Amino acid sequence: MTLHLPSADGTLRAYEPRPEPSHRTRPSTGSAFTSRTVFSAAHVVADPYADITPDGPAAVDWDATLAFRRHLWSHGLGVAEAMDTAQRGMGLDWPTAAELIRRSAAEAKATGGRIACGVGTDQLTATAATLADVRSAYEEQLAVVEESGAQAILMASRALAATAKGPDDYLELYGHLLRQAAEPVILHWLGPMFDPALEGYWGSSDLDTATDTFLEVIAAHPDKVDGIKVSLLDAQREIDLRRRLPRGVRCYTGDDFNYPELIAGDDQGFSHALLGIFDPLGPLAADAVRVLDTGDTDGFRALLDPTVELSRHLFQAPTRYYKTGVVLLAWLSGHQSHFTMVGGLQSARSLPHFARAYELADGLGLFPDPKLAEERMRNLLALYGVNA
């Protein structure tokens, strides 16, 4: 049955939804990947019945949130927990994030899933922080993650970006944290397109200078750095950076624009993956990596390259609102019963944006039940006054 989807110019276009699901919606074997380490940064499911306001404490539907993580693990993907995809700093407060880390880590242990969790400083307000406050906040969160049994991801800190006077403050603070960490961590460099408050991270707005400081941190503590997660949306910069890493330190791409080519790699190396787009792409991404495990790079690209248009759509500027499209697709796919988000972030994108996301995802065969996705899309269109 034809859907009439709104375009950005105010017109409606006819679209014929696909009648059958893709084979890629079926659970994989669950066996570990052999060629790459792959994490999906996972979203949280809001509690739609909680009587809250957008600026109040987050209310999470724990059953649906953990069920989605089991879905990712069932396809062999690791879960990157309590990251920006889970709305850290955009609706998910630290007390709720701490509970999310504990619950997800316990679920990972019970199911045998791989998990790494974000360590930040979002207990603080940037304007009130000192470097001592930033260090204490990091230490508090690092303790929570390590006590849960998860691997730690040291996320970029808004408070540190606002407080640090230059590269030396980053070198001192990260050096302290790495010496203190019980196990090797993943360092996270999130660019300002994902969070404008992180402009000038590593002590400089010049990316070449910032890269030198970042590499200096790693070179001083290579035994405490499992890898780096780079989210700068600049493929060549990531390639240049990964070629400068000490032996044994991995590069996890966070580039949601160029991930197929970065994961495929070249004759001098490749990137592993820690990606928000692998939340909606989970089953398809897992299939693609298993093809890559056989050495079939062309087959890997044939599966993953067609997904880039959807990813670039979801992550278009303002990039930080990509979470809204991710949750839309989770609802259309049947992973949750509603389209609401913590902090009311479901309002962050337009109806034409939603319509195009649906069209692209349906074309890729991402929906386990295309009929359900179509019905839910019709309901959303009707809510906005569109007679589909």
C-alpha positions as CSV (number, residue, x, y, z in Angstrom):
1,M,0.0,0.0,0.0
2,T,1.3,3.4,-0.9
3,L,2.5,5.8,1.7
4,H,2.6,9.6,1.1
5,L,5.7,10.9,2.7
6,P,6.4,14.6,3.3
7,S,9.5,16.2,1.7
8,A,11.4,19.2,3.0
9,D,9.8,21.4,0.3
10,G,6.3,20.7,1.7
11,T,5.2,18.3,-1.0
12,L,4.1,14.7,-0.6
13,R,5.8,11.9,-2.5
14,A,4.4,8.4,-3.0
15,Y,6.4,5.5,-1.6
16,E,5.7,1.8,-1.8
17,P,6.9,0.0,1.4
18,R,8.7,-3.3,0.8
19,P,6.4,-6.3,1.5
20,E,8.9,-8.7,3.1
21,P,11.6,-8.4,5.8
22,S,15.3,-8.8,5.0
23,H,17.1,-12.1,5.9
24,R,19.5,-9.9,7.9
25,T,16.9,-9.4,10.6
26,R,17.4,-13.0,11.8
27,P,19.8,-13.5,14.8
28,S,23.3,-14.5,13.8
29,T,25.2,-17.4,15.2
30,G,26.5,-15.2,18.0
31,S,30.0,-16.4,17.5
32,A,32.8,-13.8,18.0
33,F,34.1,-11.9,15.1
34,T,37.7,-12.8,14.2
35,S,38.9,-9.8,12.1
36,R,37.6,-6.8,13.9
37,T,36.4,-5.8,17.4
38,V,32.9,-4.2,17.0
39,F,30.9,-2.2,19.5
40,S,27.4,-0.7,18.9
41,A,26.8,2.4,21.0
42,A,23.3,1.7,22.3
43,H,20.3,4.0,22.9
44,V,18.1,4.0,26.0
45,V,14.4,3.4,26.0
46,A,12.4,6.1,27.9
47,D,9.6,5.2,30.2
48,P,6.6,6.8,28.4
49,Y,4.3,6.7,31.4
50,A,6.7,8.7,33.8
51,D,5.3,12.1,34.9
52,I,8.4,14.1,34.2
53,T,9.6,17.3,32.4
54,P,12.3,17.5,29.8
55,D,14.8,19.1,32.3
56,G,13.9,16.7,35.1
57,P,15.6,13.4,36.1
58,A,15.5,10.7,33.3
59,A,13.0,7.9,33.5
60,V,14.1,4.7,31.7
61,D,12.1,1.6,30.7
62,W,14.7,-0.9,32.0
63,D,13.1,-4.0,30.5
64,A,13.0,-2.6,27.0
65,T,16.5,-1.0,27.4
66,L,18.1,-4.3,28.4
67,A,16.1,-6.3,25.8
68,F,17.7,-4.1,23.1
69,R,21.1,-4.9,24.5
70,R,20.4,-8.6,24.3
71,H,19.3,-8.1,20.7
72,L,22.7,-6.6,19.9
73,W,24.6,-9.3,21.8
74,S,22.6,-12.0,20.0
75,H,24.2,-10.9,16.7
76,G,27.7,-11.0,18.2
77,L,28.1,-7.2,18.6
78,G,29.6,-5.6,21.7
79,V,27.7,-2.9,23.5
80,A,29.2,0.5,24.2
81,E,27.1,1.6,27.1
82,A,26.2,5.0,28.5
83,M,27.8,6.9,25.6
84,D,26.5,9.9,23.7
85,T,24.1,7.5,21.9
86,A,22.5,6.9,25.2
87,Q,22.0,10.7,25.6
88,R,24.7,11.3,28.1
89,G,24.6,15.1,28.6
90,M,21.4,15.3,26.5
91,G,18.7,13.9,28.9
92,L,20.5,11.1,30.7
93,D,21.8,12.3,34.1
94,W,24.7,10.7,35.9
95,P,22.6,8.8,38.6
96,T,20.6,7.1,35.9
97,A,23.7,6.5,33.8
98,A,25.3,4.8,36.8
99,E,22.3,2.5,37.2
100,L,22.3,1.8,33.4
101,I,26.0,0.8,33.6
102,R,25.4,-1.5,36.6
103,R,22.3,-3.1,35.0
104,S,23.8,-3.6,31.6
105,A,27.1,-4.9,33.0
106,A,25.2,-7.5,35.0
107,E,23.2,-8.5,31.9
108,A,26.4,-8.8,29.9
109,K,27.9,-11.1,32.5
110,A,24.7,-13.2,32.5
111,T,24.6,-13.5,28.7
112,G,28.3,-13.6,27.8
113,G,28.1,-10.3,26.0
114,R,31.0,-7.9,25.6
115,I,30.5,-4.4,27.1
116,A,32.5,-1.2,27.6
117,C,31.0,1.8,29.4
118,G,31.5,5.5,29.3
119,V,33.3,7.3,32.0
120,G,32.8,11.1,32.1
121,T,32.3,14.1,34.3
122,D,28.6,14.9,33.8
123,Q,28.0,15.2,37.6
124,L,29.5,18.6,37.1
125,T,28.4,21.8,35.6
126,A,31.2,23.2,33.4
127,T,31.0,26.7,34.8
128,A,31.5,25.5,38.4
129,A,34.3,23.0,37.8
130,T,38.0,23.1,38.7
131,L,40.6,20.7,37.5
132,A,40.4,19.0,40.9
133,D,36.6,18.7,40.5
134,V,37.1,17.2,37.0
135,R,39.6,14.6,38.3
136,S,37.3,13.6,41.2
137,A,34.3,13.2,38.9
138,Y,36.3,11.0,36.5
139,E,37.5,8.9,39.4
140,E,34.0,8.4,40.7
141,Q,32.7,7.2,37.4
142,L,35.7,5.1,36.7
143,A,35.2,3.3,40.0
144,V,31.5,2.6,39.1
145,V,32.5,1.1,35.7
146,E,35.4,-1.0,37.1
147,E,33.3,-2.3,40.0
148,S,30.7,-3.4,37.4
149,G,33.2,-5.5,35.6
150,A,33.0,-3.6,32.4
151,Q,35.8,-2.1,30.3
152,A,36.1,1.7,30.7
153,I,35.8,4.3,27.9
154,L,37.3,7.6,29.0
155,M,34.9,10.0,27.3
156,A,35.7,13.6,26.5
157,S,34.6,16.0,29.2
158,R,32.7,19.3,28.8
159,A,33.9,20.4,32.2
160,L,37.6,19.7,31.2
161,A,37.2,21.6,27.9
162,A,35.8,24.6,29.9
163,T,38.4,24.4,32.6
164,A,41.8,23.3,31.1
165,K,44.2,26.1,30.3
166,G,46.1,24.2,27.6
167,P,47.6,20.8,26.6
168,D,49.5,20.4,29.9
169,D,46.3,20.1,31.9
170,Y,45.1,17.3,29.6
171,L,48.4,15.5,29.8
172,E,48.4,15.7,33.6
173,L,44.8,14.7,34.1
174,Y,44.7,11.8,31.6
175,G,48.1,10.6,32.8
176,H,46.6,10.4,36.4
177,L,43.6,8.5,35.2
178,L,45.5,6.1,33.1
179,R,47.9,5.3,36.0
180,Q,44.9,4.7,38.2
181,A,42.9,2.5,35.8
182,A,43.0,-1.2,36.7
183,E,42.7,-2.4,33.1
184,P,43.5,-0.9,29.6
185,V,40.8,1.7,28.6
186,I,39.5,3.2,25.4
187,L,40.2,6.9,25.0
188,H,37.3,8.8,23.3
189,W,37.8,11.9,21.1
190,L,34.4,13.3,20.3
191,G,34.5,16.2,17.9
192,P,32.5,19.4,18.3
193,M,30.0,18.4,15.6
194,F,28.7,15.9,18.1
195,D,29.0,18.2,21.1
196,P,29.8,21.9,20.5
197,A,31.0,22.2,24.2
198,L,34.0,20.1,23.2
199,E,35.6,22.6,20.9
200,G,39.3,22.9,21.5
201,Y,39.6,19.5,23.2
202,W,43.2,18.4,24.0
203,G,44.1,22.1,24.4
204,S,43.8,23.4,20.9
205,S,41.2,24.1,18.2
206,D,43.9,23.3,15.7
207,L,43.4,19.6,15.0
208,D,47.0,18.9,14.2
209,T,48.1,20.3,17.5
210,A,45.4,18.5,19.3
211,T,46.4,15.2,17.7
212,D,49.9,15.6,18.9
213,T,48.8,16.1,22.5
214,F,46.4,13.1,22.2
215,L,49.2,10.9,20.9
216,E,51.5,12.2,23.7
217,V,49.0,10.9,26.2
218,I,48.9,7.5,24.6
219,A,52.7,7.2,24.1
220,A,53.3,7.9,27.8
221,H,50.9,5.0,28.8
222,P,50.6,2.5,26.0
223,D,50.0,-0.4,28.4
224,K,46.9,1.3,29.7
225,V,45.3,2.2,26.4
226,D,43.4,-0.6,24.6
227,G,42.5,1.7,21.9
228,I,41.1,5.1,20.8
229,K,37.6,6.0,19.6
230,V,37.7,8.8,17.1
231,S,34.6,10.7,16.1
232,L,35.8,13.6,13.9
233,L,33.9,12.7,10.7
234,D,37.2,13.0,8.8
235,A,38.3,9.8,7.2
236,Q,41.8,10.9,6.2
237,R,42.6,12.4,9.6
238,E,41.6,9.1,11.2
239,I,43.8,7.1,8.8
240,D,46.7,9.4,9.5
241,L,46.1,9.1,13.3
242,R,45.8,5.3,13.4
243,R,49.1,5.0,11.5
244,R,50.8,6.9,14.3
245,L,49.5,4.8,17.1
246,P,51.9,2.6,19.2
247,R,51.9,-1.1,18.3
248,G,49.0,-2.8,20.0
249,V,46.8,0.3,20.4
250,R,43.7,-0.1,18.4
251,C,41.7,2.6,16.5
252,Y,38.0,2.3,16.9
253,T,36.2,4.3,14.2
254,G,33.4,6.5,15.4
255,D,33.1,8.1,11.9
256,D,29.4,7.6,11.0
257,F,30.0,9.0,7.5
258,N,32.9,6.9,6.4
259,Y,32.8,3.7,8.4
260,P,32.9,1.0,5.6
261,E,36.2,2.2,4.1
262,L,37.7,2.8,7.5
263,I,36.8,-0.7,8.8
264,A,37.8,-2.4,5.5
265,G,41.2,-0.6,5.8
266,D,44.1,-0.6,3.5
267,D,47.5,-2.2,3.1
268,Q,48.8,-0.3,6.2
269,G,46.0,-1.1,8.6
270,F,42.3,-0.8,9.5
271,S,39.9,0.5,12.1
272,H,37.8,-1.5,14.5
273,A,34.4,0.0,15.2
274,L,32.5,1.8,18.0
275,L,29.6,3.3,16.2
276,G,26.2,4.8,17.0
277,I,24.9,3.8,13.5
278,F,25.4,0.2,14.5
279,D,22.5,0.6,16.8
280,P,19.9,0.5,14.0
281,L,22.2,-1.4,11.6
282,G,23.1,-4.2,14.2
283,P,22.1,-7.4,12.3
284,L,23.2,-6.1,8.9
285,A,26.5,-4.8,10.3
286,A,27.2,-8.1,12.0
287,D,26.6,-10.0,8.8
288,A,29.0,-7.6,7.0
289,V,31.8,-8.2,9.5
290,R,31.4,-11.9,9.3
291,V,31.9,-11.6,5.6
292,L,35.0,-9.6,6.3
293,D,36.2,-12.3,8.6
294,T,36.4,-14.6,5.6
295,G,38.7,-12.1,3.9
296,D,36.0,-10.9,1.4
297,T,36.5,-7.2,1.6
298,D,34.4,-6.6,-1.5
299,G,31.5,-8.6,0.0
300,F,31.8,-6.6,3.2
301,R,31.6,-3.3,1.3
302,A,28.7,-4.6,-0.9
303,L,26.7,-5.1,2.3
304,L,27.8,-2.0,4.2
305,D,28.3,0.7,1.6
306,P,24.5,1.0,0.8
307,T,23.9,1.9,4.5
308,V,26.0,5.1,4.3
309,E,23.2,7.2,2.8
310,L,21.0,6.4,5.8
311,S,23.8,7.1,8.3
312,R,24.6,10.4,6.7
313,H,21.0,11.3,6.9
314,L,20.6,10.5,10.6
315,F,23.9,12.2,11.4
316,Q,23.3,15.4,9.4
317,A,23.9,18.7,11.1
318,P,23.2,19.4,13.9
319,T,24.9,16.0,14.3
320,R,24.2,15.7,18.0
321,Y,20.5,15.1,17.3
322,Y,21.2,11.8,15.5
323,K,19.9,10.0,18.6
324,T,16.3,11.0,17.5
325,G,16.6,9.1,14.3
326,V,18.1,6.1,16.0
327,V,15.2,5.8,18.4
328,L,12.7,6.4,15.6
329,L,14.1,3.3,13.8
330,A,14.1,1.3,17.0
331,W,10.4,2.0,17.4
332,L,9.6,1.3,13.8
333,S,11.6,-2.0,14.1
334,G,9.5,-3.1,17.1
335,H,12.3,-2.9,19.7
336,Q,10.1,-0.5,21.7
337,S,6.4,0.2,21.9
338,H,6.6,4.0,21.6
339,F,8.5,6.9,20.1
340,T,9.4,9.0,23.2
341,M,12.9,9.8,24.5
342,V,14.4,11.0,27.7
343,G,14.6,14.7,27.8
344,G,11.8,14.9,25.2
345,L,14.4,14.6,22.4
346,Q,11.9,13.0,20.0
347,S,11.1,16.6,19.0
348,A,14.6,17.3,17.8
349,R,14.1,16.3,14.2
350,S,11.4,17.2,11.6
351,L,8.7,15.1,10.1
352,P,10.4,15.2,6.6
353,H,13.6,13.9,8.4
354,F,11.6,11.1,9.9
355,A,10.0,10.2,6.6
356,R,13.3,10.0,4.8
357,A,14.8,7.9,7.5
358,Y,11.9,5.5,7.3
359,E,12.2,5.3,3.5
360,L,16.0,4.7,3.5
361,A,15.7,2.1,6.3
362,D,12.9,0.3,4.6
363,G,14.8,0.2,1.4
364,L,17.7,-1.5,3.2
365,G,15.4,-4.1,4.6
366,L,16.2,-3.2,8.2
367,F,12.7,-3.7,9.6
368,P,12.0,-7.2,10.9
369,D,8.3,-6.6,10.3
370,P,7.8,-4.2,7.4
371,K,4.0,-4.1,8.0
372,L,4.5,-3.0,11.6
373,A,6.9,-0.3,10.5
374,E,4.4,0.9,7.9
375,E,1.6,1.0,10.4
376,R,3.6,2.9,12.9
377,M,4.8,5.3,10.2
378,R,1.2,5.9,9.2
379,N,0.3,6.6,12.8
380,L,3.2,9.1,13.1
381,L,2.1,10.9,9.9
382,A,-1.4,11.1,11.1
383,L,-0.3,12.6,14.4
384,Y,1.3,15.4,12.4
385,G,-1.9,15.8,10.3
386,V,-0.8,14.0,7.2
387,N,-3.3,11.7,5.5
388,A,-0.9,9.0,4.3
